[in-house]
Amino acid sequence: MLIVAVSYDFESLNRRIVALQNLGHAVVPASSLESCINAMFTGAYHVLVIGATVPRADRIQIAKESRSLRAQAGIISVEWPGSDRLEQADITIPAGHEELLLDAVRRFQYRS
């Protein structure tokens, strides 16, 4: 699957890229709002992963843009404990639980 992964923290983004690639997925990384929007415009991605380090206003804008561009693409939101849930997300994962994120990606993989 083609996955767009956005995080404003380079270390967590790099760890996420490696983990997803190890499962055989192609990953388009984004480290800013602009790079994420550009990545969504240029690819026929299957899943969008929004990291917990992305500010709420950007998360909402990214998710809405994703629904507009590729309504069928899944949205996984990684969120800090106690933060407001991103309404547009199909699946919400608590930050720091990468194994749950990988399980969520697998669920989208088997939907296809």
C-alpha atoms as one frame of an Amber mdcrd trajectory, in Angstrom:
protein
   0.000   0.000   0.000   1.005   3.607  -0.463   0.952   5.490   2.838   1.339
   9.216   3.449   2.811   9.683   6.930   2.994  13.143   8.473   4.782  14.042
  11.686   6.446  17.255  12.770   9.024  15.259  14.753  11.751  13.856  12.504
  12.738  11.021  14.851   9.232   9.608  15.168   8.634  10.093  11.436  11.807
   8.185  10.576  10.932   5.341  12.982   7.454   5.149  11.484   8.815   5.073
   7.924  11.144   2.178   8.752   8.408   0.199  10.532   5.937   0.640   7.665
   8.531  -0.144   4.998   9.496  -3.299   6.908   5.894  -4.434   6.395   6.305
  -3.895   2.648   4.539  -0.556   2.296   5.684   2.441   0.277   5.771   5.545
   2.462   5.654   9.178   1.408   6.921  11.175   4.398   5.780  14.694   5.218
   7.152  16.942   7.945   5.005  20.044   7.448   1.483  21.018   6.477   2.649
  22.086   3.028   4.637  18.919   2.327   1.716  16.776   3.478  -0.789  18.549
   1.225   1.665  18.255  -1.684   2.134  14.536  -1.010  -1.618  13.978  -0.994
  -2.004  15.815  -4.308   0.705  13.803  -6.041  -0.127  10.257  -5.003  -2.903
   7.721  -5.094  -2.338   6.854  -1.442  -4.369   4.270   0.464  -3.775   5.432
   4.042  -2.903   8.732   5.705  -1.169   8.564   9.089  -1.252  11.808  11.085
   1.257  11.876  13.944   0.578  13.224  17.419   3.090  16.059  16.952   0.941
  17.690  14.267  -0.975  20.622  15.826  -4.752  20.269  16.018  -5.532  22.957
  13.411  -3.159  21.296  10.924  -4.572  17.832  11.724  -8.081  19.025  10.915
  -6.987  20.719   7.700  -4.983  17.671   6.574  -7.839  15.267   7.311 -10.407
  17.433   5.518  -8.115  17.784   2.509  -7.614  14.017   2.453 -11.360  13.363
   2.490 -11.770  15.859  -0.345  -8.989  14.381  -2.498  -9.320  10.653  -1.736
 -12.488   9.913   0.185 -11.738   6.185   0.130  -8.293   6.559   1.761  -8.140
   5.558   5.398  -7.103   8.083   8.029  -5.229   6.965  11.129  -4.711   9.583
  13.825  -1.999   9.081  16.432  -3.027  11.130  19.464  -1.709  12.163  22.854
  -3.683  10.894  25.871  -6.385  13.385  26.804  -6.320  15.220  23.484  -9.490
  15.798  21.491 -10.148  13.014  19.008  -9.822  13.922  15.336 -13.388  13.455
  14.086 -12.366  12.661  10.513 -10.124   9.771  11.598 -11.219   6.226  10.854
  -8.936   4.866  13.557  -7.357   6.600  16.555  -4.166   5.234  18.112  -2.558
   6.444  21.361   0.900   7.971  20.880   3.760   5.647  21.747   1.985   2.463
  20.672   3.536   1.765  17.278   2.374  -1.860  17.336  -1.246  -0.633  17.420
  -0.489   1.650  14.481   0.918  -1.256  12.484  -2.171  -3.329  13.323  -4.395
  -0.470  12.121  -2.481  -0.274   8.837  -2.939  -4.026   8.395  -6.707  -3.596
   8.800  -6.764  -1.162   5.882  -4.551  -3.493   3.873  -7.039  -6.327   4.190
  -9.982  -4.079   3.277  -8.539  -3.574  -0.197
